[in-house]
């Protein structure tokens, strides 16, 4: 059972926005601004899309944005596109060089 | 190209040991912390272990302490994971990942599959 809680699935039509939540505790998500998000297509390795809660690595479209409030972080995908259909996982630093992940959320583009 | 390539995955019997390797290409690992993360079939990512850039700091998921060790060879540009007393629930795809800093994993390998079965 994963430490961080994510919805199992979300869906949206092309052009719409979807938001994925990632709920932890005051020992991980709430304690550090070190939440990251990963996109994973079937059979592929995870790819970093958000780090430090809100920052995007070079090459990641600004349709992807992150935020955090208390113990819950969120990933929003705006202007949803067919290629965004994938699994999205959150991760958080939990102190003392320990990291925790969520179970992942499947995004379906209708 | 800049990449990580895992190897060593296999089908092993319960109770046996296995050593996984992760080779870096087109960059030197000596400046980076490194992690192992696994993913059981149909399940989410599970962080397993990390080692600091110089090997002086290591940390493990609580559930794995005592069964796994992590090491690195900065001269050979490789990361290792030694797993002992393997169990069926260790069946997973094992990824190595580079630490961006303390905050994220910015480069992943393609994974190596470990199947624990009698």
Interface residues (C-beta under 8 A of the other chain):
Chain A: X2 X34 X36 X38 X44 X45 X46 X47 X48 X51 X52 X57 X89 X91 X93 X96 X97 X98 X99 X100 X101 X102 X103 X104
Chain B: X35 X37 X43 X44 X45 X46 X47 X50 X52 X57 X58 X59 X61 X95 X97 X100 X102 X103 X104 X105 X106 X108 X109 X110 X111
